[in-house]
Amino acid sequence: MSEEDITKEAKEMVKGDLVYRYIVKDAEITLSEKEKSEQFDRYAKKYAEDYGYTEEYVAENMSDLIYDSMLYDKTMEYLIVNNTFIEK
């Protein structure tokens, strides 16, 4: 990859992150403590399977990543449920 390709890819990633963060803020999407506690083990298990860590390691060291994944998934669900198109 050239430096130009890396810069272009980085800019696209930042655009996507900004759109995601805007949606979270605008729609006031948050995770409740109940959602965090009910889903944490499932996400920790998935992280352990995907990345080869133990579930204990994931729970102790990757909780912020797990909560970010939960919020991302909740945001995608919000977009699917609230998906409307207006045709002119």
N, CA and C of each residue as an Amber inpcrd file, in Angstrom:
protein
   264
   0.8360000  -1.1840000   0.0000000   0.0000000   0.0000000   0.0000000
   0.8770000   1.2410000   0.0000000   0.4430000   2.2030000  -0.7290000
   1.1820000   3.4580000  -0.7440000   0.6990000   4.3440000   0.4050000
   1.4510000   5.3620000   0.6700000   1.0610000   6.3230000   1.7160000
  -0.2730000   6.9750000   1.3570000  -0.4720000   7.2200000   0.0840000
  -1.7300000   7.8120000  -0.3850000  -2.9160000   6.8790000  -0.1010000
  -2.7250000   5.5820000  -0.3450000  -3.7760000   4.5990000  -0.0780000
  -4.1040000   4.5320000   1.4130000  -3.0690000   4.5580000   2.2300000
  -3.2610000   4.5100000   3.6840000  -4.0200000   5.7420000   4.1570000
  -3.6430000   6.9060000   3.6350000  -4.3280000   8.1540000   4.0040000
  -5.7850000   8.1250000   3.5840000  -6.0460000   7.6600000   2.3700000
  -7.4230000   7.5770000   1.8730000  -8.2510000   6.6370000   2.7510000
  -7.6950000   5.4700000   3.0630000  -8.4040000   4.4980000   3.9010000
  -8.6510000   5.0600000   5.3030000  -7.6710000   5.7410000   5.8570000
  -7.8220000   6.3310000   7.1920000  -8.9260000   7.3870000   7.2010000
  -8.9830000   8.1970000   6.1630000 -10.0340000   9.2240000   6.0780000
 -11.4180000   8.5950000   6.0040000 -11.5480000   7.5140000   5.2520000
 -12.8320000   6.8130000   5.1530000 -13.2360000   6.2170000   6.5000000
 -12.2710000   5.6650000   7.2140000 -12.5630000   5.1020000   8.5310000
 -13.0280000   6.1890000   9.4950000 -12.3790000   7.3350000   9.4530000
 -12.7570000   8.4490000  10.3280000 -14.1530000   8.9420000   9.9770000
 -14.4640000   9.0310000   8.6980000 -15.8150000   9.4390000   8.2780000
 -16.8610000   8.4900000   8.8540000 -16.6010000   7.2010000   8.7350000
 -17.5370000   6.2130000   9.2670000 -17.7000000   6.3350000  10.7740000
 -16.5870000   6.5310000  11.4700000 -16.6410000   6.7030000  12.9240000
 -17.4290000   7.9400000  13.3170000 -17.2330000   9.0230000  12.5800000
 -17.9570000  10.2640000  12.8870000 -19.4500000  10.1160000  12.6430000
 -19.8280000   9.4570000  11.5670000 -21.2530000   9.2260000  11.2870000
 -21.8510000   8.3730000  12.3980000 -21.1550000   7.3140000  12.7720000
 -21.6270000   6.4380000  13.8520000 -21.8170000   7.2230000  15.1460000
 -20.8150000   8.0010000  15.5330000 -20.9010000   8.7860000  16.7780000
 -22.0210000   9.8240000  16.7060000 -22.2270000  10.4060000  15.5400000
 -23.3180000  11.3630000  15.3900000 -24.6670000  10.6800000  15.6030000
 -24.8450000   9.5120000  15.0270000 -26.1110000   8.7750000  15.1730000
 -26.3440000   8.4440000  16.6450000 -25.3110000   7.9560000  17.3260000
 -25.4330000   7.6180000  18.7500000 -25.8670000   8.8460000  19.5460000
 -25.2240000   9.9690000  19.2710000 -25.5420000  11.1960000  20.0110000
 -26.9270000  11.7230000  19.6460000 -27.2150000  11.7950000  18.3570000
 -28.4850000  12.3540000  17.9030000 -29.6810000  11.5250000  18.3630000
 -29.5380000  10.2080000  18.3080000 -30.6360000   9.3160000  18.7000000
 -30.6140000   9.0050000  20.2040000 -29.6080000   9.5390000  20.8840000
 -29.4610000   9.3360000  22.3290000 -29.4480000   7.8490000  22.6770000
 -28.6350000   7.1090000  21.9450000 -28.5090000   5.6690000  22.1600000
 -27.4930000   5.4370000  23.2760000 -27.9110000   4.7210000  24.2770000
 -27.0380000   4.4090000  25.4080000 -27.2490000   2.9530000  25.8060000
 -26.3570000   2.4780000  26.6370000 -26.5020000   1.1400000  27.2110000
 -26.8800000   1.2860000  28.6710000 -27.9170000   0.6170000  29.0760000
 -28.2890000   0.6190000  30.4880000 -27.3940000  -0.3660000  31.2310000
 -27.3340000  -0.2180000  32.5190000 -26.5560000  -1.1680000  33.3260000
 -27.1380000  -2.5760000  33.1850000 -28.4530000  -2.6620000  33.0330000
 -29.1020000  -3.9580000  32.8490000 -28.6340000  -4.6090000  31.5440000
 -28.6080000  -3.8370000  30.4550000 -28.1460000  -4.3710000  29.1730000
 -26.6880000  -4.8350000  29.2700000 -25.8760000  -4.0220000  29.9210000
 -24.4640000  -4.3770000  30.0800000 -24.3110000  -5.6950000  30.8330000
 -25.0020000  -5.8170000  31.9380000 -24.8370000  -7.0170000  32.7600000
 -25.4520000  -8.2500000  32.1020000 -26.5840000  -8.0880000  31.4280000
 -27.2480000  -9.2290000  30.7890000 -26.4860000  -9.7490000  29.5730000
 -25.7850000  -8.8810000  28.8630000 -25.1470000  -9.2780000  27.6150000
 -23.6350000  -9.4660000  27.7210000 -23.0470000  -9.0490000  28.8260000
 -21.5940000  -9.0490000  28.9440000 -20.9910000 -10.4270000  28.7020000
 -21.5250000 -11.4500000  29.3450000 -20.9510000 -12.7910000  29.2340000
 -21.0030000 -13.3140000  27.7970000 -22.0880000 -13.0350000  27.1010000
 -22.2280000 -13.4780000  25.7090000 -21.1710000 -12.8130000  24.8230000
 -20.9800000 -11.5120000  25.0160000 -19.9690000 -10.7940000  24.2420000
 -18.5610000 -11.2580000  24.6160000 -18.3130000 -11.4720000  25.8970000
 -16.9930000 -11.9330000  26.3420000 -16.6760000 -13.2950000  25.7270000
 -17.6640000 -14.1650000  25.6780000 -17.4690000 -15.4860000  25.0820000
 -17.1290000 -15.3560000  23.6020000 -17.8490000 -14.4940000  22.9080000
 -17.6040000 -14.2830000  21.4750000 -16.2080000 -13.7120000  21.2420000
 -15.8040000 -12.7220000  22.0370000 -14.4480000 -12.1600000  21.9130000
 -13.4090000 -13.2460000  22.1470000 -13.6190000 -14.0690000  23.1500000
 -12.6680000 -15.1440000  23.4600000 -12.5570000 -16.1090000  22.2840000
 -13.6790000 -16.4800000  21.6980000 -13.6740000 -17.3920000  20.5480000
 -12.9870000 -16.7630000  19.3390000 -13.2920000 -15.5000000  19.0790000
 -12.7690000 -14.8320000  17.8840000 -11.2750000 -14.5290000  17.9700000
 -10.7930000 -14.1790000  19.1640000  -9.4190000 -13.6970000  19.2940000
  -8.4930000 -14.6350000  20.0600000  -9.0200000 -15.7610000  20.5540000
  -8.1740000 -16.7450000  21.1920000  -7.7860000 -16.4540000  22.6300000
  -8.4710000 -15.5250000  23.2610000  -8.2270000 -15.2310000  24.6690000
  -9.1360000 -16.1060000  25.5330000  -8.8510000 -16.1460000  26.8090000
  -9.7900000 -16.7940000  27.7240000 -10.8990000 -15.8060000  28.0380000
 -12.0450000 -16.3350000  28.4330000 -13.1520000 -15.4470000  28.8040000
 -12.7820000 -14.5980000  30.0150000 -11.9890000 -15.1460000  30.9140000
 -11.5580000 -14.4020000  32.0990000 -10.6860000 -13.2140000  31.6950000
  -9.7730000 -13.4490000  30.7440000  -8.9120000 -12.3590000  30.2720000
  -9.7550000 -11.2620000  29.6310000 -10.6860000 -11.6650000  28.7990000
 -11.5520000 -10.6940000  28.1220000 -12.3270000  -9.8860000  29.1540000
 -12.9160000 -10.5540000  30.1320000 -13.7220000  -9.8700000  31.1460000
 -12.8800000  -8.8870000  31.9520000 -11.6510000  -9.2500000  32.2450000
 -10.8020000  -8.4030000  33.0770000 -10.1500000  -7.2570000  32.3030000
  -9.8790000  -7.4590000  31.0060000  -9.0550000  -6.4980000  30.2790000
  -9.7000000  -5.8470000  29.0590000 -10.8650000  -6.3140000  28.6700000
 -11.4420000  -5.8180000  27.4300000 -12.8780000  -5.3180000  27.5880000
 -13.2540000  -4.9570000  28.7920000 -14.6410000  -4.5510000  29.0290000
 -15.0290000  -3.3260000  28.2010000 -14.1190000  -2.3650000  28.0470000
 -14.4530000  -1.1860000  27.2430000 -14.7470000  -1.5620000  25.7940000
 -13.9800000  -2.4880000  25.2460000 -14.2300000  -2.9430000  23.8760000
 -15.5680000  -3.6710000  23.7640000 -15.8830000  -4.4440000  24.7820000
 -17.1640000  -5.1500000  24.7940000 -18.3150000  -4.1540000  24.8230000
 -18.2170000  -3.1400000  25.6850000 -19.2870000  -2.1400000  25.7560000
 -19.3920000  -1.3610000  24.4510000 -18.2590000  -1.0780000  23.8060000
 -18.3040000  -0.4170000  22.5020000 -19.0110000  -1.2950000  21.4680000
 -18.7410000  -2.5850000  21.4980000 -19.4050000  -3.5090000  20.5690000
 -20.9060000  -3.5650000  20.8290000 -21.2750000  -3.5750000  22.0950000
 -22.7010000  -3.5800000  22.4410000 -23.3860000  -2.3240000  21.9130000
 -22.7450000  -1.1780000  22.0970000 -23.3260000   0.0830000  21.6440000
 -23.4190000   0.1110000  20.1200000 -22.3990000  -0.3770000  19.4560000
 -22.4160000  -0.4370000  17.9930000 -23.5690000  -1.3200000  17.5170000
 -23.7070000  -2.4880000  18.1140000 -24.7870000  -3.3970000  17.7250000
 -26.1570000  -2.7760000  17.9820000 -26.2840000  -2.1040000  19.0930000
 -27.5610000  -1.4500000  19.4130000 -27.8510000  -0.3360000  18.4080000
 -26.8230000   0.3690000  17.9770000 -26.9830000   1.4340000  16.9940000
 -27.3880000   0.8530000  15.6440000 -26.7880000  -0.2430000  15.2430000
 -27.1580000  -0.8790000  13.9760000 -28.6080000  -1.3620000  14.0350000
 -29.0070000  -1.9040000  15.1680000 -30.4010000  -2.3270000  15.3380000
 -31.3360000  -1.1270000  15.2240000 -30.9550000  -0.0150000  15.8310000
 -31.7420000   1.2200000  15.7420000 -31.9080000   1.6300000  14.2800000
 -30.8230000   1.5770000  13.5170000 -30.8870000   1.9800000  12.1080000
 -31.7840000   1.0500000  11.2930000 -31.7280000  -0.2260000  11.5770000
 -32.5730000  -1.1860000  10.8550000 -34.0430000  -0.9510000  11.1780000
 -34.3520000  -0.7720000  12.4500000 -35.7440000  -0.5740000  12.8680000
 -36.3050000   0.7460000  12.3660000 -35.4680000   1.7740000  12.3220000
 -35.9220000   3.1110000  11.9470000 -35.5820000   3.4580000  10.5130000
 -35.3550000   2.4670000   9.7040000 -34.9890000   2.6560000   8.3190000
 -36.2180000   3.0360000   7.5100000 -36.2510000   4.2440000   7.0100000
 -37.3530000   4.6800000   6.1460000 -36.7980000   5.4080000   4.9450000
 -37.4860000   5.2480000   3.8310000 -37.0910000   5.9250000   2.6150000
 -38.2690000   6.7660000   2.1540000 -37.9980000   7.9510000   1.7130000
 -39.0270000   8.8130000   1.1690000 -38.7560000   8.9680000  -0.3260000
 -39.6690000   8.5190000  -1.1330000 -39.4960000   8.5550000  -2.5720000
 -40.2090000   9.7790000  -3.1080000 -39.5110000  10.5150000  -3.9500000
 -40.1220000  11.7270000  -4.5430000 -40.7220000  11.4150000  -5.8890000
